[in-house]
Amino acid sequence: MSIGLKTWGKLPACREQKWRKLPACDPRPRIGRTASKMLTPLLQIASWKLTPLWLLLVVVGAVARADDAAEPVDVIVVVGAPGADEFGEAFAQWSETWKATSQRAGLTMQRIGPTGDDRESPDRETTDRDQLQEALKRSASTTSGRPLWLILIGHGTWDGASADFNLVGPDVNAKEFGSWLDSIRRPLVIANCSSSSGPFVNRLSGKNRVIVTATKSGSEQNFARFGEYFAAAFGAADADLDHDDSVSVREAFLKAAVDVDRFYKEQGRLATEHALLEDNDDRKGSSLSLVLGKATSKGDAKVDGELASRFSIPVSDRGPQLTDEQLVLRDELESKLRDVRDRFSDADPEQLRQHALPILLDLAKLYAESDRPADEGDETR
């Protein structure tokens, strides 16, 4: 059953948040990623509290094996050639985290790559490369407004001209991977969690795409740990910066990048990986410090993160069930709300309130409709 407009009797529980200097609990009503960032006077305009604006991408579905997936799925997790048992165990664990996340969120997931003792078997009838290409072809058959999540877990290589993701059997390079994505019209969230993954930003950047890479360049060739922390972030309460009970790609990127940085500092080692986030189609990507606002971009480069804030996964299995049309409307309303925030953030709070109130009420109406039983509308016609 979906959960729509509802009064929350208690504030979110305080929780320890060592990785960021923000209050442990937020006394503001939790009304969504964008709305919750508005000024306090604006947030007091409604007498009720709105259900968190979760981006619940799929309402039904199960985790699918690669050879069982006949329909387009929502999450494709590709596990590359491990090269050593210790890496194989780590990659398997990270993919299991994605499996649990997909099940919790009701997302259909396809896993491609070695499992168990089948970690190095390039002589199978269908190679992992072929399975990946076929899965992407199936994804091109839908124009859903819900994003396709592509998660690459493994090792990468860079020869100075081409960046490859290492599969069991034939590898795939960034240019080839980009050509396979050309026919997909739905939004894309692509996370290459391998070493030497930075060049994938240049090759895969595009409209309505969010690209995350574990490294900033192909020269960062050591084993990358980013994938572990990125997978875990979507189930971590302290990754939920705006307390909307969901973790966006931007929030997961920040959490994972900070955790990676802490790992190297605690180990007394020089960091050999620096993640990038790209979502504005400028093929440059933004580092952790840029996304956090602790550094200034060069030239006219725009800091990435706005689109990445719109794609999220709930941290629990509760939430409203939105149709594709409702998701589009929700995104439009939140975009308008961001514009209002930017235009009137330095103005009188009353001006901000007056311009934002109609948008917030439309959002409330949208989520009230999502909570209505399917047959209720038929009875009133």
C-alpha positions as CSV (number, residue, x, y, z in Angstrom):
1,M,0.0,0.0,0.0
2,S,1.3,3.4,-0.8
3,I,1.7,6.1,1.7
4,G,0.7,9.6,0.7
5,L,-0.1,12.8,2.7
6,K,0.4,12.0,6.4
7,T,1.1,13.7,9.7
8,W,4.3,12.6,11.3
9,G,4.1,12.7,15.1
10,K,7.7,12.6,15.8
11,L,10.8,14.3,14.5
12,P,13.5,12.2,12.9
13,A,15.6,10.4,15.5
14,C,19.0,12.0,16.2
15,R,21.8,10.1,14.7
16,E,25.6,10.4,14.8
17,Q,26.9,11.9,11.6
18,K,30.7,12.0,11.8
19,W,31.3,12.5,8.1
20,R,29.7,15.9,7.9
21,K,29.3,19.0,10.0
22,L,25.6,19.3,10.1
23,P,23.0,19.0,12.9
24,A,22.4,15.4,13.9
25,C,18.6,15.9,13.7
26,D,16.6,18.4,11.6
27,P,13.6,20.0,13.3
28,R,12.1,21.1,10.0
29,P,9.1,19.3,8.3
30,R,10.5,16.7,5.9
31,I,8.9,17.7,2.6
32,G,11.4,16.7,0.0
33,R,14.9,17.2,-1.3
34,T,14.3,20.7,-2.6
35,A,11.5,21.9,-0.4
36,S,13.4,21.0,2.8
37,K,16.2,23.3,1.8
38,M,14.0,26.4,1.8
39,L,14.1,29.0,4.5
40,T,12.4,28.4,7.8
41,P,9.6,30.9,7.2
42,L,8.7,29.2,4.0
43,L,8.5,25.8,5.6
44,Q,6.0,27.1,8.1
45,I,3.4,27.9,5.5
46,A,1.6,24.6,5.8
47,S,-0.2,23.3,8.9
48,W,0.6,19.8,8.1
49,K,3.9,17.9,7.4
50,L,4.3,16.3,4.0
51,T,5.4,12.8,3.4
52,P,9.1,12.7,2.2
53,L,9.3,13.2,-1.5
54,W,10.8,9.8,-2.3
55,L,11.8,8.9,-5.8
56,L,10.3,5.4,-5.8
57,L,11.4,4.3,-9.2
58,V,9.5,1.0,-9.5
59,V,6.6,-0.3,-7.5
60,V,6.8,-4.0,-8.3
61,G,9.5,-6.3,-9.4
62,A,12.1,-8.8,-8.3
63,V,15.8,-9.2,-8.7
64,A,16.5,-11.0,-11.9
65,R,19.4,-13.2,-13.0
66,A,21.1,-12.1,-16.2
67,D,19.9,-15.2,-18.1
68,D,16.3,-14.7,-16.9
69,A,15.9,-11.0,-17.8
70,A,13.5,-10.9,-20.8
71,E,12.2,-7.4,-20.1
72,P,14.1,-4.1,-19.5
73,V,15.1,-3.8,-15.9
74,D,15.8,-0.9,-13.6
75,V,19.2,-1.7,-12.3
76,I,22.0,-3.5,-14.2
77,V,25.0,-4.5,-12.0
78,V,28.0,-5.6,-14.0
79,V,30.7,-7.4,-12.0
80,G,34.1,-7.6,-13.8
81,A,36.9,-10.0,-13.8
82,P,38.3,-10.0,-10.2
83,G,41.8,-11.2,-11.0
84,A,42.3,-12.5,-7.4
85,D,40.1,-14.2,-4.9
86,E,40.2,-11.3,-2.4
87,F,38.8,-8.9,-5.1
88,G,36.2,-11.5,-6.2
89,E,34.9,-11.7,-2.6
90,A,34.8,-7.9,-2.4
91,F,33.0,-7.5,-5.7
92,A,30.5,-10.2,-4.8
93,Q,29.7,-8.4,-1.5
94,W,29.2,-5.0,-3.2
95,S,26.8,-6.6,-5.8
96,E,24.9,-8.2,-2.9
97,T,24.5,-4.8,-1.4
98,W,22.9,-3.6,-4.6
99,K,20.7,-6.6,-4.7
100,A,19.4,-5.9,-1.2
101,T,18.9,-2.2,-2.1
102,S,17.0,-3.1,-5.3
103,Q,14.7,-5.5,-3.4
104,R,14.0,-3.0,-0.7
105,A,13.1,-0.3,-3.3
106,G,11.1,-2.6,-5.5
107,L,13.5,-2.3,-8.4
108,T,14.1,-5.0,-10.9
109,M,17.8,-5.9,-11.1
110,Q,19.9,-7.9,-13.5
111,R,23.4,-9.1,-12.5
112,I,26.0,-9.7,-15.1
113,G,29.3,-11.3,-14.3
114,P,31.0,-14.1,-12.5
115,T,29.5,-15.7,-9.4
116,G,30.8,-18.2,-6.9
117,D,33.4,-20.5,-8.5
118,D,32.5,-19.0,-11.9
119,R,34.9,-16.1,-11.5
120,E,37.2,-16.7,-14.4
121,S,35.3,-18.6,-17.1
122,P,35.7,-16.8,-20.4
123,D,34.7,-19.8,-22.4
124,R,31.0,-19.6,-21.6
125,E,28.6,-19.7,-24.6
126,T,27.5,-16.0,-24.0
127,T,30.2,-13.6,-22.8
128,D,29.5,-11.0,-20.2
129,R,30.2,-8.4,-22.9
130,D,27.4,-9.8,-25.1
131,Q,25.0,-10.0,-22.1
132,L,25.7,-6.4,-21.2
133,Q,25.1,-5.2,-24.8
134,E,21.9,-7.2,-25.0
135,A,20.6,-5.8,-21.7
136,L,21.2,-2.3,-23.0
137,K,19.4,-3.1,-26.2
138,R,16.4,-4.2,-24.2
139,S,16.5,-1.0,-22.2
140,A,16.3,1.0,-25.4
141,S,12.8,-0.4,-25.9
142,T,11.3,1.7,-23.1
143,T,10.8,5.4,-22.9
144,S,10.1,5.4,-19.2
145,G,10.8,8.5,-17.2
146,R,12.4,6.4,-14.5
147,P,16.2,6.1,-14.7
148,L,18.1,3.0,-15.6
149,W,20.9,2.4,-13.1
150,L,24.1,1.0,-14.5
151,I,26.6,-0.1,-11.9
152,L,30.1,-1.3,-12.9
153,I,32.0,-3.1,-10.2
154,G,35.6,-4.3,-10.9
155,H,38.9,-3.2,-12.3
156,G,39.7,-0.8,-15.1
157,T,42.7,-0.1,-17.3
158,W,44.1,2.9,-19.2
159,D,46.7,2.9,-21.9
160,G,46.8,6.6,-22.5
161,A,44.2,6.6,-25.2
162,S,41.5,4.1,-24.2
163,A,39.8,3.4,-20.8
164,D,38.6,-0.2,-20.5
165,F,36.3,-1.9,-17.9
166,N,37.7,-5.4,-17.4
167,L,35.2,-8.2,-17.9
168,V,35.5,-11.9,-17.8
169,G,36.3,-12.5,-21.5
170,P,36.4,-9.6,-23.9
171,D,36.6,-6.2,-22.2
172,V,34.5,-3.1,-23.1
173,N,36.0,0.4,-23.5
174,A,34.4,3.7,-22.8
175,K,33.8,4.6,-26.4
176,E,32.1,1.3,-27.1
177,F,30.0,1.6,-24.0
178,G,28.9,5.1,-25.0
179,S,27.8,3.8,-28.4
180,W,25.7,1.1,-26.7
181,L,23.9,3.8,-24.7
182,D,23.0,6.1,-27.7
183,S,19.6,4.5,-28.4
184,I,18.5,4.7,-24.7
185,R,16.0,7.5,-24.2
186,R,15.2,7.0,-20.5
187,P,17.3,8.8,-17.9
188,L,20.6,7.1,-17.0
189,V,22.5,6.8,-13.8
190,I,25.9,5.3,-14.5
191,A,28.4,4.5,-11.8
192,N,31.8,3.1,-12.9
193,C,33.4,2.1,-9.6
194,S,36.6,0.7,-11.1
195,S,40.1,2.1,-11.3
196,S,41.0,4.2,-14.3
197,S,37.4,5.1,-14.7
198,G,37.8,8.9,-15.0
199,P,37.7,9.0,-18.8
200,F,34.2,7.5,-18.8
201,V,33.0,11.0,-17.8
202,N,34.1,12.4,-21.2
203,R,32.7,9.5,-23.2
204,L,29.4,9.0,-21.5
205,S,28.4,12.5,-20.5
206,G,25.0,13.5,-22.0
207,K,21.6,15.1,-21.5
208,N,19.6,13.5,-18.7
209,R,22.6,11.4,-17.6
210,V,24.3,11.2,-14.2
211,I,27.8,9.8,-14.4
212,V,29.8,8.8,-11.3
213,T,33.4,7.6,-11.5
214,A,35.7,6.3,-8.8
215,T,38.7,8.1,-10.2
216,K,39.3,11.5,-11.7
217,S,41.6,10.2,-14.5
218,G,42.8,7.1,-16.2
219,S,46.1,7.4,-14.4
220,E,44.6,6.5,-11.1
221,Q,45.1,2.8,-11.7
222,N,45.2,1.3,-8.2
223,F,42.4,-0.8,-6.8
224,A,39.4,1.5,-6.2
225,R,37.4,1.2,-3.0
226,F,34.8,3.7,-3.9
227,G,32.3,1.1,-5.1
228,E,32.0,-0.4,-1.6
229,Y,31.1,2.9,0.0
230,F,28.8,4.0,-2.9
231,A,26.7,0.9,-2.7
232,A,26.4,1.2,1.1
233,A,25.4,4.8,1.0
234,F,22.0,4.1,-0.4
235,G,21.1,2.3,2.7
236,A,22.8,4.6,5.2
237,A,20.6,7.0,7.2
238,D,23.5,9.5,7.7
239,A,23.8,9.8,3.9
240,D,20.3,11.3,3.8
241,L,21.4,15.0,4.1
242,D,17.9,16.5,3.7
243,H,16.1,14.0,5.9
244,D,13.6,13.0,3.2
245,D,14.1,9.3,3.9
246,S,15.8,8.7,0.6
247,V,19.4,8.9,-0.7
248,S,20.0,10.7,-4.0
249,V,22.9,10.0,-6.3
250,R,24.4,13.3,-5.2
251,E,24.1,12.4,-1.5
252,A,25.5,8.9,-2.1
253,F,28.4,10.4,-4.0
254,L,29.2,12.8,-1.2
255,K,29.0,10.1,1.5
256,A,31.1,7.6,-0.5
257,A,33.8,10.2,-1.5
258,V,34.1,11.4,2.1
259,D,34.3,7.8,3.4
260,V,37.0,6.9,0.8
261,D,39.0,10.0,1.9
262,R,38.7,9.0,5.5
263,F,39.9,5.4,4.8
264,Y,43.2,6.6,3.3
265,K,43.8,9.1,6.1
266,E,43.1,6.5,8.8
267,Q,45.5,4.1,7.0
268,G,48.1,6.8,6.7
269,R,48.3,6.4,3.0
270,L,48.2,8.7,0.0
271,A,44.8,8.6,-1.6
272,T,45.0,7.0,-5.1
273,E,41.4,7.6,-6.1
274,H,39.3,10.8,-6.3
275,A,35.7,10.4,-7.5
276,L,33.9,12.6,-9.9
277,L,30.2,13.5,-10.4
278,E,29.0,14.6,-13.9
279,D,25.4,15.5,-14.7
280,N,25.3,18.8,-16.7
281,D,26.6,17.5,-20.0
282,D,29.8,19.5,-20.0
283,R,32.1,16.4,-20.0
284,K,34.2,17.7,-17.1
285,G,32.8,16.4,-13.9
286,S,33.0,17.8,-10.4
287,S,35.2,16.7,-7.5
288,L,34.1,16.2,-3.9
289,S,35.3,19.7,-2.9
290,L,33.5,21.3,-5.8
291,V,30.2,19.6,-5.0
292,L,30.5,20.5,-1.3
293,G,31.2,24.1,-2.3
294,K,34.6,24.1,-0.8
295,A,36.3,24.9,-4.1
296,T,35.6,27.1,-7.1
297,S,35.3,25.7,-10.6
298,K,37.7,27.0,-13.3
299,G,36.4,29.2,-16.0
300,D,32.7,29.0,-16.7
301,A,32.4,25.4,-15.7
302,K,29.2,24.7,-13.8
303,V,29.3,22.6,-10.6
304,D,27.5,19.3,-11.1
305,G,24.9,17.9,-8.7
306,E,21.4,19.3,-9.6
307,L,20.2,16.4,-11.8
308,A,21.9,13.9,-9.4
309,S,19.8,15.3,-6.6
310,R,16.6,14.2,-8.4
311,F,17.4,10.5,-8.7
312,S,17.2,8.7,-5.4
313,I,16.4,5.4,-3.7
314,P,14.4,5.2,-0.4
315,V,16.2,4.0,2.7
316,S,13.1,2.1,3.7
317,D,10.3,0.2,1.9
318,R,7.7,2.8,2.8
319,G,6.7,5.6,0.5
320,P,4.2,6.8,-2.2
321,Q,3.9,5.0,-5.4
322,L,4.2,7.4,-8.3
323,T,3.4,6.8,-11.9
324,D,5.7,7.9,-14.7
325,E,3.4,10.9,-15.3
326,Q,3.5,11.8,-11.6
327,L,7.3,11.6,-11.6
328,V,7.5,14.0,-14.5
329,L,5.1,16.5,-12.8
330,R,7.0,16.1,-9.5
331,D,10.3,16.9,-11.2
332,E,8.8,20.0,-12.9
333,L,7.4,21.3,-9.6
334,E,10.7,20.7,-7.8
335,S,12.5,22.5,-10.6
336,K,10.2,25.5,-10.2
337,L,10.8,25.4,-6.4
338,R,14.6,25.5,-7.0
339,D,14.2,28.5,-9.3
340,V,12.1,30.3,-6.7
341,R,14.8,29.6,-4.0
342,D,17.5,30.9,-6.2
343,R,15.6,34.0,-7.2
344,F,14.3,35.0,-3.8
345,S,16.9,33.6,-1.4
346,D,18.3,37.1,-0.7
347,A,14.9,38.8,-0.7
348,D,12.4,39.4,2.0
349,P,11.2,36.0,3.5
350,E,7.6,37.0,2.8
351,Q,8.3,37.2,-1.0
352,L,9.9,33.8,-0.9
353,R,6.8,32.4,0.9
354,Q,4.3,34.0,-1.5
355,H,6.1,32.6,-4.6
356,A,6.8,29.1,-3.1
357,L,3.4,28.5,-1.5
358,P,1.5,27.6,-4.7
359,I,4.2,25.2,-5.8
360,L,4.3,23.5,-2.4
361,L,0.5,23.1,-2.4
362,D,0.7,21.5,-5.9
363,L,3.3,19.1,-4.5
364,A,1.0,18.3,-1.6
365,K,-1.9,17.6,-4.0
366,L,0.3,15.3,-6.1
367,Y,1.3,13.2,-3.1
368,A,-2.3,13.1,-1.8
369,E,-3.4,11.7,-5.2
370,S,-0.6,9.1,-5.1
371,D,-2.1,7.9,-1.8
372,R,-5.6,7.5,-3.2
373,P,-6.7,3.9,-3.9
374,A,-6.9,3.0,-7.6
375,D,-10.7,2.4,-7.5
376,E,-11.5,5.5,-5.6
377,G,-11.3,7.8,-8.6
378,D,-13.7,5.4,-10.6
379,E,-16.4,5.7,-7.9
380,T,-16.5,9.5,-8.0
381,R,-16.9,9.7,-11.8
